[in-house]
């Protein structure tokens, strides 16, 4: 009798498993190798990747994701526009019938915004995925240490190819130019492929004269931007008031505008010297051979590109336990970080988007007034970032006592 009862239980249990398995399969979706990217301490945004497989004869779409590890979870994709990679939110991620869709760095992914806790390699994170066929499933994703799909293997080769094997010093110089100048450099076509333009001797002479005249001026402006950003950084870390930093920021943005105006003048001069057919050839050659290849800029690079201010919250994350913080201070600092983080991220993204827009506008021969408007919008957004970071600094000074804040500054200067 006992044996019969035991066999009956086994049969019921096995049947239940089969029913559950079949129910899951009947919905037609399976998820392979889900993982979440590890991020540095203090960073509030990460992403999740996986492969979605559809075993049905009908298209299925992922329409929503959620997780208790983040305040907000969104579906995103990367697209290449204007020579740059842009990230944008999408309403759904479609999986074709009897096919699969990979969520991977540089493509579709799930954004985890406003992380509620530190995540490190080896951690397990629950994600709930909802599909338009009614499936709602919670999966467990491992946290992995990766570099946004960059710098290992594929991307090193890709960068070597797109940079023409440029050595490190040359790459740093190029980064500085990109950091200060979001405009296409059409003169590179003349320098590298001038033989394909059928230029007259007079045209060559005029183009060389233009390079000789404007080149030093652009270099001087680029150096000025670097110097002013260093001055703003020092002013902030040394406790200078907002009005002093505002003065530096306004000067900095004027220099950035001067670069944009100078590059626009270069374009207009180029158009005057060349005939219409030659100019169109320049644009074609630039797009085909010189325009930056799709890049996957990680968030730290984005922050550095858009924000010349010190990040004192790094210190709180690093040595908060050595500052003798009260419970109230800890709560206030955490609340402040969670509130300001998403705001700053949106501002960084706005700058990147505007720079992509101005790059494309210049390349597409938009009028000078349109480029000037975009330039003004970029500088205003950058000023808002600087003011926001000063506000963050002053709020930290309000939350901490003098001794604690002094330790934060000392540690930051010594280690960051």
FISE-639142 format. One record per residue (C-alpha): x, y, z. Coordinates in nm, 3 decimals. Layout:
<pts>
(pt (X Y Z)) ...
</pts>
This chain:
<pts>
(pt (0.000 0.000 0.000)) (pt (0.284 0.239 0.093)) (pt (0.461 0.153 -0.232)) (pt (0.143 0.216 -0.431)) (pt (0.097 0.553 -0.259)) (pt (0.462 0.646 -0.328)) (pt (0.429 0.556 -0.697)) (pt (0.109 0.760 -0.716)) (pt (0.288 1.066 -0.573)) (pt (0.574 1.025 -0.821)) (pt (0.326 0.998 -1.107)) (pt (0.137 1.310 -0.992)) (pt (0.464 1.507 -0.947)) (pt (0.600 1.401 -1.285)) (pt (0.272 1.484 -1.458)) (pt (0.269 1.826 -1.291)) (pt (0.620 1.898 -1.418)) (pt (0.522 1.795 -1.768)) (pt (0.215 2.016 -1.756)) (pt (0.421 2.315 -1.639)) (pt (0.686 2.247 -1.903)) (pt (0.427 2.215 -2.178)) (pt (0.255 2.536 -2.062)) (pt (0.580 2.721 -2.088)) (pt (0.657 2.573 -2.429)) (pt (0.306 2.644 -2.554)) (pt (0.376 3.014 -2.510)) (pt (0.668 2.964 -2.744)) (pt (0.941 3.173 -2.578)) (pt (1.273 3.072 -2.429)) (pt (1.559 3.283 -2.297)) (pt (1.926 3.188 -2.330)) (pt (2.228 3.316 -2.136)) (pt (2.080 3.621 -1.961)) (pt (2.335 3.841 -1.785)) (pt (2.375 4.192 -1.642)) (pt (2.679 4.413 -1.690)) (pt (2.884 4.488 -1.378)) (pt (2.929 4.863 -1.325)) (pt (3.173 5.066 -1.111)) (pt (3.069 5.162 -0.757)) (pt (2.848 5.471 -0.764)) (pt (2.725 5.416 -1.118)) (pt (2.346 5.395 -1.120)) (pt (2.285 5.254 -1.467)) (pt (2.352 4.909 -1.606)) (pt (2.212 4.688 -1.880)) (pt (2.099 4.330 -1.930)) (pt (2.160 4.111 -2.233)) (pt (2.033 3.772 -2.350)) (pt (1.898 3.584 -2.651)) (pt (1.521 3.557 -2.698)) (pt (1.402 3.253 -2.894)) (pt (1.059 3.217 -3.051)) (pt (0.949 2.861 -3.128)) (pt (0.608 2.955 -3.269)) (pt (0.486 3.037 -3.619)) (pt (0.388 3.391 -3.516)) (pt (0.595 3.698 -3.432)) (pt (0.625 3.772 -3.058)) (pt (0.751 4.093 -2.897)) (pt (0.904 4.173 -2.560)) (pt (0.701 4.472 -2.440)) (pt (0.809 4.528 -2.081)) (pt (1.075 4.437 -1.826)) (pt (1.106 4.502 -1.454)) (pt (1.342 4.425 -1.166)) (pt (1.363 4.511 -0.799)) (pt (1.729 4.602 -0.848)) (pt (1.642 4.923 -1.039)) (pt (1.390 5.205 -1.004)) (pt (1.324 5.210 -1.378)) (pt (1.367 4.940 -1.642)) (pt (1.341 5.029 -2.012)) (pt (1.384 4.859 -2.348)) (pt (1.655 5.027 -2.558)) (pt (1.846 4.996 -2.881)) (pt (2.158 5.151 -3.033)) (pt (2.134 5.310 -3.377)) (pt (2.402 5.463 -3.598)) (pt (2.314 5.813 -3.712)) (pt (2.537 6.096 -3.824)) (pt (2.854 5.898 -3.769)) (pt (2.770 5.832 -3.407)) (pt (2.603 5.565 -3.200)) (pt (2.285 5.683 -3.029)) (pt (2.083 5.502 -2.765)) (pt (1.705 5.535 -2.764)) (pt (1.411 5.379 -2.584)) (pt (1.186 5.148 -2.788)) (pt (0.830 5.030 -2.712)) (pt (0.908 4.667 -2.792)) (pt (1.173 4.422 -2.910)) (pt (1.039 4.189 -3.177)) (pt (1.134 3.822 -3.206)) (pt (1.051 3.674 -3.550)) (pt (0.848 3.356 -3.592)) (pt (1.068 3.047 -3.547)) (pt (1.363 3.277 -3.494)) (pt (1.563 3.462 -3.232)) (pt (1.669 3.814 -3.136)) (pt (1.995 3.883 -2.956)) (pt (2.006 4.150 -2.688)) (pt (2.373 4.246 -2.690)) (pt (2.609 4.543 -2.639)) (pt (2.569 4.784 -2.927)) (pt (2.221 4.656 -3.014)) (pt (1.896 4.585 -2.833)) (pt (1.927 4.570 -2.453)) (pt (1.737 4.619 -2.129)) (pt (1.839 4.932 -1.937)) (pt (1.844 4.920 -1.556)) (pt (1.819 5.282 -1.441)) (pt (1.855 5.400 -1.083)) (pt (2.021 5.092 -0.935)) (pt (1.902 5.032 -0.580)) (pt (2.218 4.854 -0.470)) (pt (2.572 4.784 -0.576)) (pt (2.604 4.499 -0.824)) (pt (2.922 4.301 -0.879)) (pt (3.033 4.001 -1.082)) (pt (2.879 3.680 -0.952)) (pt (2.561 3.841 -0.817)) (pt (2.222 3.708 -0.929)) (pt (1.949 3.948 -1.040)) (pt (1.584 3.868 -1.105)) (pt (1.425 4.014 -1.419)) (pt (1.057 3.987 -1.509)) (pt (0.989 3.987 -1.883)) (pt (0.645 4.044 -2.037)) (pt (0.557 3.953 -2.396)) (pt (0.267 4.058 -2.617)) (pt (0.138 3.699 -2.631)) (pt (0.055 3.710 -2.259)) (pt (0.373 3.542 -2.133)) (pt (0.517 3.689 -1.816)) (pt (0.825 3.517 -1.683)) (pt (1.082 3.593 -1.414)) (pt (1.436 3.486 -1.497)) (pt (1.762 3.502 -1.304)) (pt (2.056 3.679 -1.470)) (pt (2.416 3.660 -1.355)) (pt (2.622 3.977 -1.320)) (pt (2.929 3.967 -1.544)) (pt (3.231 4.191 -1.573)) (pt (3.238 4.316 -1.931)) (pt (3.336 4.637 -2.107)) (pt (3.028 4.728 -2.306)) (pt (3.129 4.475 -2.569)) (pt (3.445 4.682 -2.619)) (pt (3.818 4.659 -2.583)) (pt (3.845 4.284 -2.595)) (pt (3.909 4.109 -2.920)) (pt (3.649 4.240 -3.163)) (pt (3.659 4.603 -3.066)) (pt (4.037 4.623 -3.055)) (pt (4.046 4.494 -3.410)) (pt (3.760 4.723 -3.507)) (pt (3.931 5.027 -3.360)) (pt (4.256 4.934 -3.524)) (pt (4.076 4.916 -3.856)) (pt (3.874 5.233 -3.821)) (pt (4.172 5.430 -3.684)) (pt (4.410 5.302 -3.949)) (pt (4.638 5.146 -3.687)) (pt (4.678 5.480 -3.509)) (pt (4.916 5.463 -3.214)) (pt (4.813 5.576 -2.866)) (pt (4.947 5.929 -2.888)) (pt (4.758 5.987 -3.212)) (pt (4.442 5.841 -3.060)) (pt (4.465 6.072 -2.756)) (pt (4.503 6.370 -2.991)) (pt (4.199 6.256 -3.188)) (pt (3.998 6.215 -2.865)) (pt (4.087 6.571 -2.762)) (pt (3.967 6.703 -3.098)) (pt (3.646 6.501 -3.075)) (pt (3.596 6.621 -2.718)) (pt (3.608 6.987 -2.824)) (pt (3.483 6.975 -3.183)) (pt (3.166 6.788 -3.285)) (pt (3.197 6.890 -3.652)) (pt (3.307 6.680 -3.954)) (pt (3.659 6.754 -4.082)) (pt (3.617 6.770 -4.459)) (pt (3.973 6.893 -4.506)) (pt (4.087 6.536 -4.436)) (pt (3.943 6.439 -4.774)) (pt (4.164 6.698 -4.944)) (pt (4.469 6.584 -4.745)) (pt (4.417 6.210 -4.797)) (pt (4.231 6.180 -5.128)) (pt (4.283 6.508 -5.307)) (pt (4.387 6.323 -5.621)) (pt (4.027 6.198 -5.661)) (pt (3.879 6.549 -5.677)) (pt (4.033 6.669 -6.008)) (pt (4.147 6.991 -5.845)) (pt (4.307 7.272 -6.041)) (pt (4.639 7.421 -5.929)) (pt (4.454 7.736 -5.820)) (pt (4.212 7.533 -5.606)) (pt (4.499 7.346 -5.440)) (pt (4.673 7.674 -5.361)) (pt (4.356 7.824 -5.208)) (pt (4.283 7.513 -4.999)) (pt (4.639 7.502 -4.862)) (pt (4.619 7.872 -4.777)) (pt (4.292 7.811 -4.591)) (pt (4.450 7.529 -4.389)) (pt (4.748 7.745 -4.302)) (pt (4.522 8.032 -4.194)) (pt (4.259 7.844 -3.992)) (pt (4.451 7.543 -3.861)) (pt (4.649 7.727 -3.589)) (pt (4.333 7.913 -3.479)) (pt (4.138 7.588 -3.429)) (pt (4.431 7.433 -3.239)) (pt (4.449 7.739 -3.015)) (pt (4.078 7.716 -2.941)) (pt (4.107 7.345 -2.866)) (pt (4.389 7.412 -2.619)) (pt (4.184 7.692 -2.463)) (pt (3.890 7.455 -2.405)) (pt (4.119 7.203 -2.233)) (pt (4.267 7.480 -2.012)) (pt (3.927 7.621 -1.915)) (pt (3.791 7.275 -1.827)) (pt (4.095 7.221 -1.602)) (pt (4.030 7.560 -1.439)) (pt (3.663 7.472 -1.378)) (pt (3.763 7.138 -1.228)) (pt (4.009 7.305 -0.990)) (pt (3.763 7.580 -0.900)) (pt (3.500 7.325 -0.804)) (pt (3.731 7.102 -0.602)) (pt (3.878 7.406 -0.424)) (pt (3.535 7.533 -0.316)) (pt (3.503 7.837 -0.543)) (pt (3.147 7.981 -0.547)) (pt (2.896 7.926 -0.826)) (pt (2.941 8.277 -0.973)) (pt (3.316 8.215 -1.026)) (pt (3.249 7.877 -1.188)) (pt (2.971 8.033 -1.397)) (pt (3.218 8.289 -1.534)) (pt (3.459 8.014 -1.635)) (pt (3.176 7.805 -1.782)) (pt (3.049 8.094 -1.995)) (pt (3.400 8.159 -2.128)) (pt (3.441 7.788 -2.196)) (pt (3.115 7.770 -2.391)) (pt (3.207 8.077 -2.596)) (pt (3.530 7.903 -2.698)) (pt (3.332 7.590 -2.791)) (pt (3.099 7.806 -3.002)) (pt (3.402 7.969 -3.167)) (pt (3.524 7.624 -3.270)) (pt (3.185 7.540 -3.424)) (pt (3.177 7.877 -3.603)) (pt (3.533 7.827 -3.725)) (pt (3.457 7.480 -3.861)) (pt (3.140 7.610 -4.028)) (pt (3.346 7.887 -4.191)) (pt (3.587 7.620 -4.315)) (pt (3.298 7.434 -4.475)) (pt (3.168 7.749 -4.644)) (pt (3.517 7.830 -4.775)) (pt (3.547 7.476 -4.905)) (pt (3.220 7.519 -5.095)) (pt (3.339 7.848 -5.247)) (pt (3.667 7.701 -5.372)) (pt (3.524 7.378 -5.516)) (pt (3.259 7.342 -5.780)) (pt (2.933 7.164 -5.692)) (pt (3.042 6.829 -5.835)) (pt (3.372 6.836 -5.645)) (pt (3.201 6.929 -5.321)) (pt (2.954 6.641 -5.353)) (pt (3.250 6.412 -5.417)) (pt (3.410 6.537 -5.094)) (pt (3.096 6.449 -4.898)) (pt (3.075 6.104 -5.059)) (pt (3.443 6.028 -4.986)) (pt (3.411 6.154 -4.630)) (pt (3.108 5.936 -4.559)) (pt (3.266 5.631 -4.722)) (pt (3.621 5.650 -4.586)) (pt (3.665 5.904 -4.304)) (pt (3.340 5.950 -4.113)) (pt (3.378 5.782 -3.770)) (pt (3.268 5.422 -3.761)) (pt (2.989 5.320 -3.521)) (pt (3.118 5.350 -3.167)) (pt (2.990 5.206 -2.843)) (pt (3.071 5.482 -2.597)) (pt (3.037 5.356 -2.242)) (pt (2.880 5.574 -1.979)) (pt (3.210 5.673 -1.817)) (pt (3.338 5.802 -2.152)) (pt (3.010 5.987 -2.202)) (pt (3.041 6.152 -1.860)) (pt (3.402 6.255 -1.926)) (pt (3.307 6.394 -2.267)) (pt (3.023 6.608 -2.135)) (pt (3.119 6.691 -1.778)) (pt (3.450 6.853 -1.667)) (pt (3.353 6.850 -1.298)) (pt (3.483 6.632 -1.011)) (pt (3.253 6.353 -0.893)) (pt (3.272 6.365 -0.513)) (pt (3.011 6.091 -0.473)) (pt (3.286 5.847 -0.575)) (pt (3.451 5.917 -0.240)) (pt (3.131 5.850 -0.046)) (pt (3.103 5.512 -0.217)) (pt (3.472 5.437 -0.158)) (pt (3.533 5.546 0.202)) (pt (3.186 5.624 0.337)) (pt (3.250 5.386 0.628)) (pt (3.550 5.598 0.734)) (pt (3.360 5.926 0.750)) (pt (3.155 5.843 1.062)) (pt (2.833 5.923 0.880)) (pt (2.513 5.937 1.079)) (pt (2.212 5.734 0.969)) (pt (2.041 6.056 0.863)) (pt (2.341 6.157 0.650)) (pt (2.346 5.816 0.480)) (pt (1.975 5.840 0.396)) (pt (2.011 6.196 0.262)) (pt (2.313 6.110 0.048)) (pt (2.146 5.801 -0.099)) (pt (1.827 5.990 -0.172)) (pt (2.022 6.271 -0.334)) (pt (2.221 6.032 -0.554)) (pt (1.908 5.847 -0.666)) (pt (1.733 6.175 -0.752)) (pt (2.019 6.347 -0.934)) (pt (2.165 6.044 -1.115)) (pt (1.890 6.003 -1.377)) (pt (1.873 6.382 -1.431)) (pt (2.245 6.405 -1.503)) (pt (2.232 6.102 -1.731)) (pt (1.956 6.262 -1.940)) (pt (2.164 6.579 -1.967)) (pt (2.470 6.380 -2.083)) (pt (2.254 6.204 -2.341)) (pt (2.111 6.536 -2.457)) (pt (2.460 6.670 -2.527)) (pt (2.554 6.357 -2.722)) (pt (2.232 6.377 -2.924)) (pt (2.282 6.746 -3.004)) (pt (2.641 6.684 -3.110)) (pt (2.523 6.406 -3.342)) (pt (2.262 6.647 -3.482)) (pt (2.514 6.925 -3.546)) (pt (2.756 6.680 -3.708)) (pt (2.483 6.562 -3.945)) (pt (2.358 6.916 -4.010)) (pt (2.704 7.027 -4.117)) (pt (2.754 6.721 -4.336)) (pt (2.411 6.767 -4.496)) (pt (2.486 7.130 -4.585)) (pt (2.229 7.279 -4.348)) (pt (2.245 7.662 -4.336)) (pt (2.480 7.840 -4.097)) (pt (2.187 7.969 -3.887)) (pt (2.068 7.611 -3.819)) (pt (2.417 7.503 -3.709)) (pt (2.444 7.812 -3.491)) (pt (2.114 7.724 -3.319)) (pt (2.235 7.371 -3.248)) (pt (2.565 7.509 -3.117)) (pt (2.379 7.737 -2.877)) (pt (2.165 7.445 -2.758)) (pt (2.476 7.233 -2.690)) (pt (2.646 7.506 -2.488)) (pt (2.333 7.575 -2.282)) (pt (2.299 7.204 -2.199)) (pt (2.666 7.187 -2.101)) (pt (2.626 7.489 -1.873)) (pt (2.329 7.318 -1.706)) (pt (2.549 7.014 -1.639)) (pt (2.820 7.227 -1.479)) (pt (2.571 7.415 -1.263)) (pt (2.406 7.088 -1.163)) (pt (2.739 6.949 -1.048)) (pt (2.809 7.264 -0.843)) (pt (2.465 7.220 -0.687)) (pt (2.558 6.858 -0.603)) (pt (2.884 6.972 -0.444)) (pt (2.712 7.236 -0.232)) (pt (2.442 6.992 -0.125)) (pt (2.710 6.746 -0.011)) (pt (2.871 7.025 0.191)) (pt (2.530 7.087 0.351)) (pt (2.480 6.720 0.443)) (pt (2.833 6.661 0.577)) (pt (3.004 6.845 0.858)) (pt (3.326 7.041 0.792)) (pt (3.557 6.758 0.901)) (pt (3.380 6.500 0.685)) (pt (3.377 6.724 0.380)) (pt (3.745 6.804 0.422)) (pt (3.824 6.430 0.427)) (pt (3.621 6.383 0.107)) (pt (3.822 6.654 -0.072)) (pt (4.156 6.521 0.055)) (pt (4.076 6.166 -0.053)) (pt (3.950 6.281 -0.393)) (pt (4.264 6.485 -0.463)) (pt (4.487 6.196 -0.358)) (pt (4.308 5.918 -0.545)) (pt (4.100 6.060 -0.832)) 
</pts>
